[in-house]
Amino acid sequence: MFRKHNFSCLLPIPQNKTQLVRGRGLSLETATFHSLIIIMRKKLIPFIAFTVFYLISNGQGLIFEPNEFAKREKIDATRAELPQSISLKKFTPILYPQFGNTCVAHSFAVARTILLAKAVNWTDKTKITSLSFSPYYIYYRSKDDDDIGCANGLRIETAAKDVLNNGFAPLVNVEYPSYYPFAKEALCIEKNSTSYPPTMTEDEVAARKFKIDEIYRVSSIRDLKTALAAGMPTVACLFTPASFMKAKGDLWIPQLTDKPDKSIGHALLAIGYNDAKYGGAIELMNSWGDAWGNSGFIWVKYKDYLKWFVAGYAFYDDAQLKGNIDAPSISSKTVISKNTMKVKRGNGKYSSSFNNSQFIKAFVSK
């Protein structure tokens, strides 16, 4: 028997009782530049107006497994009238680029941060950033054994199951103060993603305090709008075409020459929608630095989202936190250098520039 959640109280407009029923899930990942990619079109699944490709491979950022996809539980799109627009942007932390092929772990960590910021109603970006969660904790626990240097990416279903069962470790428990984004040294390189700092037991205890209730499959624009209207940041997945890789400005406009690059699967966050903007569009938060899109964010028209995006994972937590939360802070005796870093991803093929001065401020004792 499926467990059901009532989300009618979370939607910002009066409506009849609605439920999100867990159904079957969708995941996606792609291969490293050194991996063999095998595309299987043995079964086509309609995602409204586009096709889901099955990919069996090691991934640059995502690894897709159709059998696991079939088991994931689905959001039940509300029949009630939805708001014309919704935005979770005010709950987003300071953006910093992913390191290596960690887009799944990075997007999961930021989604959890948004959920917590919304629960405590924090809209100050510096304070929200202090609540950030660790991508490396997620990556290390879910990676394949032969993955060195965060090169292969993650099986998104494996990562989803682990965070649901075990939670999210705060960034201040894992990367702080010696590793990226606080310093130039990255755990993916320092530990080769083959080992973990000697704090796993303590981090597991901390992570359990930040478990969430469910991660729902999102399979249409209506599903996605239902999730966002209920306050659920949604991890969106696509095979990345060339124009998306180098997108600039407020709106991504796919080119006629674009083709989905089966070697570049990517996960990022859907944080809002607007029926009136660009004829109807989804707002995305990426992990490629603030030189991409419009300071790291971009809008995608509904029709282009349907064509290019093949999976959605809506993060839900029904915990009603009350009172204030003290933001984590570093010891005044700890000195962290401000750096402008060149952060590499895609096995070094791509890079982003990141100045950590504003990020550090969120963790410095006042």
TORVEXBA-924530 format. One record per residue (C-alpha): residue in three letters; x, y, z; residue number from 1. Coordinates in steps of 0.001 Angstrom, whole numbers, m for minus. Layout:
N
 residu       u       v       w num
    ALA       X       Y       Z NUM
...
REM end
This chain:
366
 residu       u       v       w num
    MET       0       0       0   1
    PHE    1365    3360   m1006   2
    ARG    1804    6022    1645   3
    LYS     148    9313     640   4
    HIS     918   12870    1558   5
    ASN   m1554   15722    1592   6
    PHE     m49   18858     105   7
    SER   m3119   21044    m124   8
    CYS   m1962   23041    2897   9
    LEU    1373   23792    1210  10
    LEU     m56   25351   m1936  11
    PRO    m342   29137   m1693  12
    ILE   m3958   29278   m2902  13
    PRO   m7200   27806   m1439  14
    GLN   m8069   24467   m2994  15
    ASN   m9611   21072   m2427  16
    LYS   m7692   18319    m742  17
    THR   m4918   17124   m3046  18
    GLN   m2384   14389   m2648  19
    LEU     976   13501   m4072  20
    VAL    1035    9771   m4542  21
    ARG    4310    7999   m4843  22
    GLY    4654    6232   m8192  23
    ARG    7457    5178  m10482  24
    GLY   10654    7147  m10798  25
    LEU   12998    8463  m13414  26
    SER   16726    8855  m13312  27
    LEU   19370    9824  m15801  28
    GLU   23158    9839  m16007  29
    THR   25808    9913  m18644  30
    ALA   29304    8713  m19215  31
    THR   32758   10112  m18578  32
    PHE   34749   11108  m21600  33
    HIS   36700    7887  m21096  34
    SER   33687    5554  m20806  35
    LEU   31807    3491  m23374  36
    ILE   28304    4838  m23973  37
    ILE   25569    2423  m24880  38
    ILE   22265    3981  m25849  39
    MET   19276    1682  m25765  40
    ARG   16038    2643  m27416  41
    LYS   14349    m636  m26639  42
    LYS   11445    1171  m25032  43
    LEU   10111    4673  m25519  44
    ILE    8370    6420  m22639  45
    PRO    6395    9579  m23382  46
    PHE    7345   12554  m21274  47
    ILE    4419   14547  m22684  48
    ALA    6038   15514  m26013  49
    PHE    9466   13976  m25933  50
    THR   11306   10699  m25626  51
    VAL   13336    9285  m22778  52
    PHE   16514    7573  m23915  53
    TYR   17813    4730  m21813  54
    LEU   21497    4950  m21041  55
    ILE   23572    2178  m19568  56
    SER   27038    3470  m18785  57
    ASN   29247    5118  m16282  58
    GLY   28423    8784  m16084  59
    GLN   29979   12185  m16344  60
    GLY   27295   13436  m14023  61
    LEU   24338   11045  m14127  62
    ILE   23907    7294  m14528  63
    PHE   20500    6144  m15730  64
    GLU   19055    2726  m14874  65
    PRO   15639    1987  m16430  66
    ASN   14717    m824  m14036  67
    GLU   15259    1447  m11037  68
    PHE   13390    4226  m12808  69
    ALA   10369    1953  m13058  70
    LYS   10285    1595   m9272  71
    ARG   10417    5282   m8331  72
    GLU    7248    6815   m6962  73
    LYS    5363    9456   m8844  74
    ILE    3930   12796   m7894  75
    ASP     198   13060   m8427  76
    ALA    m355   16371  m10157  77
    THR   m3063   18388   m8456  78
    ARG   m6272   19084  m10366  79
    ALA   m6691   22315   m8431  80
    GLU   m5862   25641   m9995  81
    LEU   m2186   26455   m9636  82
    PRO    m704   29934   m9161  83
    GLN     415   31703  m12333  84
    SER    3952   31870  m10984  85
    ILE    6043   30422   m8173  86
    SER    9654   31079   m7188  87
    LEU   11925   29459   m4619  88
    LYS   14828   31694   m5643  89
    LYS   14741   33715   m2430  90
    PHE   15616   30498    m553  91
    THR   18698   29671   m2643  92
    PRO   22243   29871   m1190  93
    ILE   25240   31590   m2741  94
    LEU   26017   29714   m5919  95
    TYR   29350   27935   m6307  96
    PRO   30484   25669   m9180  97
    GLN   30469   21885   m8965  98
    PHE   33848   20158   m8873  99
    GLY   34426   17216  m11215 100
    ASN   31398   15191  m12282 101
    THR   29373   15873   m9145 102
    CYS   26243   17503  m10585 103
    VAL   23917   14950   m8948 104
    ALA   25478   15363   m5505 105
    HIS   25683   19137   m5928 106
    SER   22043   19520   m6987 107
    PHE   20874   17211   m4183 108
    ALA   22815   19228   m1597 109
    VAL   21439   22563   m2819 110
    ALA   17877   21183   m2973 111
    ARG   18165   20192     699 112
    THR   19504   23641    1569 113
    ILE   16518   25287    m119 114
    LEU   14085   23040    1766 115
    LEU   15658   23941    5098 116
    ALA   15809   27658    4329 117
    LYS   12122   27596    3371 118
    ALA   11206   25658    6525 119
    VAL   12790   28296    8761 120
    ASN   11789   31136    6404 121
    TRP   15306   32486    5902 122
    THR   15710   34716    2859 123
    ASP   19061   36315    3652 124
    LYS   21427   34649    1174 125
    THR   24409   34738    3519 126
    LYS   22451   33059    6315 127
    ILE   21027   30487    3905 128
    THR   24531   29668    2667 129
    SER   25560   28803    6225 130
    LEU   22981   25977    6059 131
    SER   24614   24403    2979 132
    PHE   25016   20633    2727 133
    SER   27990   18596    1559 134
    PRO   28159   17334   m2043 135
    TYR   31176   15158   m1235 136
    TYR   29315   13306    1538 137
    ILE   26607   12388    m971 138
    TYR   29073   11557   m3728 139
    TYR   31384    9398   m1623 140
    ARG   28583    7273    m194 141
    SER   26941    6579   m3584 142
    LYS   29852    6340   m6030 143
    ASP   31083    3186   m7733 144
    ASP   34108    1496   m6166 145
    ASP   36300    2116   m9223 146
    ASP   35567    5853   m9322 147
    ILE   38730    7912   m8801 148
    GLY   38697   11697   m8586 149
    CYS   34899   12052   m8844 150
    ALA   35207   11132  m12520 151
    ASN   32331    8729  m13142 152
    GLY   29316   10560  m11773 153
    LEU   26535    8947   m9749 154
    ARG   23669    6566  m10225 155
    ILE   20966    9033   m9330 156
    GLU   18665    6331   m7944 157
    THR   21432    5083   m5631 158
    ALA   22045    8627   m4392 159
    ALA   18317    9242   m3891 160
    LYS   17912    6077   m1831 161
    ASP   20927    6913     324 162
    VAL   19848   10453    1194 163
    LEU   16317    9276    1945 164
    ASN   17622    6602    4296 165
    ASN   20571    8437    5817 166
    GLY   20151   12188    5306 167
    PHE   22490   15030    4370 168
    ALA   25672   16083    6185 169
    PRO   26201   19844    6569 170
    LEU   28982   21380    4489 171
    VAL   30529   22780    7660 172
    ASN   30975   19216    8957 173
    VAL   32764   17875    5885 174
    GLU   34470   20382    3556 175
    TYR   35059   23140    6124 176
    PRO   37659   24554    6564 177
    SER   40310   22821    4474 178
    TYR   38595   21818    1249 179
    TYR   36753   23379   m1672 180
    PRO   34719   25622   m1667 181
    PHE   36595   26976    1368 182
    ALA   40027   26267    m110 183
    LYS   41628   25349   m3416 184
    GLU   42129   21717   m2417 185
    ALA   39122   19573   m3355 186
    LEU   38196   16374   m1571 187
    CYS   37659   14745   m4958 188
    ILE   41372   15235   m5651 189
    GLU   42856   15221   m2141 190
    LYS   41101   11955   m1318 191
    ASN   40778   10804   m4964 192
    SER   37147   10086   m4023 193
    THR   38549    6785   m2710 194
    SER   38607    7780     950 195
    TYR   36865   10098    3366 196
    PRO   38047   12425    6144 197
    PRO   38202   10660    9546 198
    THR   34799   12039   10556 199
    MET   32359    9681    8819 200
    THR   30775    8419   12054 201
    GLU   30159   11946   13331 202
    ASP   28944   13080    9911 203
    GLU   26475   10207    9712 204
    VAL   25002   11272   13053 205
    ALA   24712   14857   11840 206
    ALA   23219   13778    8508 207
    ARG   20385   11841   10122 208
    LYS   19080   15077   11594 209
    PHE   18473   16316    8044 210
    LYS   16647   13398    6441 211
    ILE   13746   14219    4130 212
    ASP   10473   12384    3613 213
    GLU   10359   11634     m98 214
    ILE   11797   12257   m3544 215
    TYR    9031   12122   m6145 216
    ARG    9230   11507   m9847 217
    VAL    8201   14482  m11978 218
    SER    7125   13577  m15506 219
    SER    5362   16595  m16998 220
    ILE    5086   20360  m16770 221
    ARG    1948   19936  m14648 222
    ASP    3855   17632  m12297 223
    LEU    6704   20111  m12051 224
    LYS    4407   23061  m11376 225
    THR    2584   21037   m8697 226
    ALA    5899   20255   m6996 227
    LEU    7185   23811   m7112 228
    ALA    3849   25238   m5932 229
    ALA    4113   22913   m2921 230
    GLY    7592   24254   m2153 231
    MET    9582   21330   m3536 232
    PRO   12855   22136   m5357 233
    THR   13167   19683   m8223 234
    VAL   16325   18156   m9670 235
    ALA   15939   18307  m13456 236
    CYS   17970   16110  m15828 237
    LEU   18901   16423  m19481 238
    PHE   21329   15345  m22179 239
    THR   23159   18615  m22666 240
    PRO   23175   20179  m26166 241
    ALA   25954   22541  m27233 242
    SER   23938   25747  m26869 243
    PHE   23038   24890  m23262 244
    MET   26694   24371  m22369 245
    LYS   27511   27961  m23336 246
    ALA   24170   29638  m22584 247
    LYS   24260   33340  m21711 248
    GLY   21523   35710  m20626 249
    ASP   18112   35232  m19073 250
    LEU   16609   32717  m21528 251
    TRP   18057   29594  m23102 252
    ILE   17137   29404  m26780 253
    PRO   18021   26026  m28304 254
    GLN   19555   26170  m31769 255
    LEU   18364   24286  m34850 256
    THR   21711   22504  m34940 257
    ASP   21427   21301  m31329 258
    LYS   21467   17605  m30645 259
    PRO   21385   15937  m27239 260
    ASP   24966   15025  m26315 261
    LYS   24692   11510  m24939 262
    SER   28120   11894  m23307 263
    ILE   27018   14877  m21219 264
    GLY   24117   14109  m18904 265
    HIS   23496   16801  m16352 266
    ALA   21439   17427  m13209 267
    LEU   20459   20907  m12033 268
    LEU   17619   22506  m10095 269
    ALA   14218   23762  m11163 270
    ILE   13312   26495   m8682 271
    GLY   10323   28264  m10198 272
    TYR    7903   28772  m13061 273
    ASN    5958   31628  m14618 274
    ASP    3060   31114  m17038 275
    ALA    3383   34668  m18389 276
    LYS    7175   34858  m18815 277
    TYR    8351   33981  m22324 278
    GLY    4962   32397  m22957 279
    GLY    5468   30051  m19995 280
    ALA    8861   29080  m18622 281
    ILE   10784   27201  m15906 282
    GLU   13595   28873  m13932 283
    LEU   16718   26775  m13397 284
    MET   19663   27106  m11020 285
    ASN   22833   25547  m12435 286
    SER   26146   24473  m10898 287
    TRP   28500   25836  m13580 288
    GLY   29350   29162  m11946 289
    ASP   27937   32661  m12296 290
    ALA   29408   33233  m15778 291
    TRP   26845   30802  m17188 292
    GLY   23320   31990  m18000 293
    ASN   22263   34986  m15930 294
    SER   24577   34759  m12898 295
    GLY   24109   30987  m12810 296
    PHE   20332   31009  m13383 297
    ILE   18311   30724  m16597 298
    TRP   14757   30391  m17883 299
    VAL   13631   27623  m20248 300
    LYS   10359   27772  m22150 301
    TYR    7876   25021  m21348 302
    LYS    8081   23594  m24876 303
    ASP   11891   23450  m24703 304
    TYR   11816   21888  m21250 305
    LEU    9536   19157  m22601 306
    LYS   11843   18535  m25543 307
    TRP   15186   18478  m23749 308
    PHE   14617   17501  m20114 309
    VAL   13973   13828  m19430 310
    ALA   13631   13482  m15672 311
    GLY   12595   15329  m12543 312
    TYR   13118   14560   m8834 313
    ALA   10984   16620   m6435 314
    PHE   12369   16876   m2883 315
    TYR    9723   16816    m167 316
    ASP   10034   17290    3588 317
    ASP    6979   17722    5811 318
    ALA    8911   18643    8944 319
    GLN    7505   21814   10408 320
    LEU   10484   23428   12097 321
    LYS    9700   26006   14736 322
    GLY   11860   28668   16283 323
    ASN   15236   29908   15139 324
    ILE   18261   27955   14003 325
    ASP   21733   29213   14793 326
    ALA   23780   29339   11633 327
    PRO   27003   27334   11806 328
    SER   30061   29542   12246 329
    ILE   33796   28969   12178 330
    SER   36147   29653   15022 331
    SER   37525   33178   15045 332
    LYS   40974   31579   15277 333
    THR   40503   29839   11952 334
    VAL   41733   31851    9002 335
    ILE   40444   30971    5527 336
    SER   42132   32606    2583 337
    LYS   40022   34346     m10 338
    ASN   40788   32861   m3407 339
    THR   39732   33050   m6996 340
    MET   39796   29448   m8157 341
    LYS   39597   27675  m11488 342
    VAL   37154   24849  m10820 343
    LYS   37287   21981  m13307 344
    ARG   34419   19697  m14282 345
    GLY   33763   17126  m17006 346
    ASN   37119   15412  m16438 347
    GLY   38891   18730  m16914 348
    LYS   37294   19585  m20259 349
    TYR   35331   22507  m18770 350
    SER   36093   24968  m16019 351
    SER   34480   27797  m14070 352
    SER   35972   30676  m12124 353
    PHE   34936   31047   m8485 354
    ASN   35853   33721   m5962 355
    ASN   35010   32384   m2504 356
    SER   35117   35681    m601 357
    GLN   31324   36100    m332 358
    PHE   30849   32401     364 359
    ILE   33307   32453    3279 360
    LYS   31437   35314    4933 361
    ALA   28531   32988    5647 362
    PHE   30745   30883    7935 363
    VAL   32818   33533    9687 364
    SER   32045   34342   13299 365
    LYS   30667   37798   13741 366
REM end
